[in-house]
Amino acid sequence: MATSDTKINFAGLGLNGNRHLCAFFHGEDEEFRAVLPFMVEGLAAGEKVLYIVNVGRIEEHRRRLTAARIDLQEAEQSGQLDVIGWPPTVKDATTSKPDQAKMLDDLLCAARNDGYRRTRVVGDMDWASGNHVPDAFLIALEAQLDAVYSRHDVWAICGYDLSRFSGVAVIDVMRTHPATVIGGVIQRNPFYVPPEQMLAELRERNESGDEHDRGQVETNA
């Protein structure tokens, strides 16, 4: 895993090597208040920032950044900030997970090739609930992204509004992240499952016809 000696903070908490976190919130305003300083700090440090949002609400998110006094035009024109609508295609919200994971990998490789020492990724996971992405698809994608992030000097925060996801989905989300932020407390996740193991479990669920996972697409990387 790529490493860096600079301390990283999120919501006033030292991340201490936890590079892929899921953070749970009660409402999008609480979420935005938490992720905004994380992005601002990255921009001030000269790092690349990828802000992944619901493709149907991308302009709304851009307005919120502007209202927060981020010079959006300058940050985007310089290439330091990308506000990315997700899923990649509106027509098919479940474009294959390997393709989506590769898109993120390509973006991180491009940032490194552009000279950025580190990239910060913030995923507003409303993109999944807002586009009716099946839980099993989302969990498999998170597992594959966990493997992608391990290959880069990246700090990724996946923000989940608890009102938009089922309890079962939340538990599985936790299992795909090495660390969690709940109620303003960060901790290493004792329930974390490595990507290969999680993907194998999802395949077994799909083969057994688990009702929770019906509609799942391929889980192979």
Secondary structure, 3 states (H helix, E strand, C coil): CCCCCCCCEECCEECCCCCEEEEEECCHHHHHHHHHHHHHHHHHCCCEEEEEEEHHHHHHHHHHHHHCCCCHHHHHHHCCEEEEEECCCCCCCCCCHHHHHHHHHHHHHHHHHCCCCCEEEEEECHHHHHCCCCHHHHHHHHHHHHHHHCCCCEEEEEEEEHHHCCHHHHHHHHHCCCEEEECCEEEECCCCCCHHHHHHHHHHHHHHCCHHHCCCCCCCC
